[in-house]
């Protein structure tokens, strides 16, 4: 359910962005990037395990659940590397063609079962 609500939220926000640009004519464009789970090296070390970002937190819950615990299915079986989504942001800002568009940025598929073999 959480994934469905997030998807509805993302598409709703895109519609609001498009409406804002059409009605307010702000002198800038809005580009929306829609990544799935984002993995990669953090920019800083979290002060504690309670302050992990969402993707790392989900992995930590599985790791810390014990060796005999069942590995759940991935909520979102798609991922993108944090460096790739960062580059997508840069490219979106540099390309006039990206203005007022929406892009899905995906690096590949995965399953928790494969990750925790």
Secondary structure as GFF3:
##gff-version 3
##sequence-region A 1 117
A	DSSP	alpha_helix	2	24	.	.	.	ID=ss1
A	DSSP	beta_strand	32	35	.	.	.	ID=ss2
A	DSSP	beta_strand	37	39	.	.	.	ID=ss3
A	DSSP	three_ten_helix	49	51	.	.	.	ID=ss4
A	DSSP	alpha_helix	54	63	.	.	.	ID=ss5
A	DSSP	beta_strand	78	81	.	.	.	ID=ss6
A	DSSP	alpha_helix	82	94	.	.	.	ID=ss7
A	DSSP	three_ten_helix	96	98	.	.	.	ID=ss8
A	DSSP	beta_strand	102	105	.	.	.	ID=ss9
A	DSSP	beta_strand	108	109	.	.	.	ID=ss10
A	DSSP	alpha_helix	112	115	.	.	.	ID=ss11
###
